[in-house]
Amino acid sequence: LVMISQNEVKAQLEVRLNELQQRAADIEARLSNPGSPDWEENATESEDDEVLSGVGIATKHEIQEIKLALNRIDTGHYGTCSACGGTIAKARLEALPYATTCVKCA
C-alpha cells in the first residue's frame, strides 16, 4: 500500500473540512428553527433536535481535529506523535488522517 503525499492528505482534509463546516451550518440553522405550533409535532422535532445537537458536537470536534492536522502539515509536524515524538505509522494515518499520536500513545 502506497502512502499518499502530505499535499494529497491536505487536499482531502480541506475537502472534508468544507463538508463538515457546511453540515455544521445546516445543523445550526435547523436548531435555530422555532419549531411547530403543534405540540405532538414539536415533541418529535425536539427529539430530532437532540440527535442533531449530538451530531453537531461530533461535527465540531472533527472540524477541530482536521484544523489541527492541517496546522501540523503546515508546520512540518504531521506524522509525528505529539506525546512521544515518534513516527505515527502510515497505516494509522491512512485510517485516521488527523491522528496526532502513535498507536502506543493513543
N, C-alpha and C positions, 0 to 999 in steps of 0.2 A: 504494500500500500504506500503510495507516494504522498508525502505531506505537502499540502498546498502552501504557497508562499504567504508571507505576512500581508502582502498587498491584497491577495485574494481573500484572506481572512478578514482584513479590514473592510473590504468591499461588501462581503457577506454580512458582517456585523452592522455596517451602516444601513444596508437594506432592511435588516431585521429591526434595527433601531427605529427607522421611519415607520415600519409597520406597527410596532408597539406604541409609538407616540400617537399614531392615528387611532389605534384601539383605545388608548387611554383617553383621548379627546372624545371619542364616541361614548365611552362609559361615563365620563364626567357629564356630557350633555344629557344622557339618559337619566342619570341620577339626579340631575337638577330639574327634571320634569316634575311638575307638581302632582301628577297622578290623576286618576279618575275620580269623579264625584261619587260614583257607585262604590259603596263600602266593600262589597264582595270582590269586585274587580280590583279595588285598591289594595285589598289584603293579598291578592295574588301578585300584584305588581310589587308590593312590599317584599314578598318572598323573593321575587326575581331580583329586586334591588340588592338584597343581601348577597345573593350569588354574584351579581355584578360587582359589588363592592369588594368581595374576595378576589375576583378576577382582576379588578383594578389594582389591588395591593400587590398581587403577584406580578402584574404587568409593570408596575412602577419599580419593583425590585429588579426585574430583568433589565429594564432600561438602565438602572444604575450600574448593574453588573457589566452591561455592554459598554457603557461610557467609560468605566474603569478599564476594561480590556483595550478599548481604543486609545486611552491615555497611555497604557503600558506599551502598546505598539509604537506610539509616537515618541515615547521616551526611551525606547530600546530595552524595556524590561519584560516584554511579552515572552512567555515560556519559561520564566524564572520564578521559582516558588517564593512567595512573599514571606513565608515562615522560615524556611531553612536556607534559601538562596540556591538550592539545587535546580536542576533542569526538570521541567514538567514533561512527562512522557508525551510523545507525539500522539499516541492513541487517546490519551486523556484530552488533549487539546482538540483533537478531531471530534470527539464525543461531546465535549463541553468547551467551545472556543473561548469562553470568558473565564475559564478556571484560573485562579490565582495561586493555588497551592498544588503541590505534587500529591499523589495518592497517599503517601505515607503521612503527610501533614494534614490531609483533609479531614 
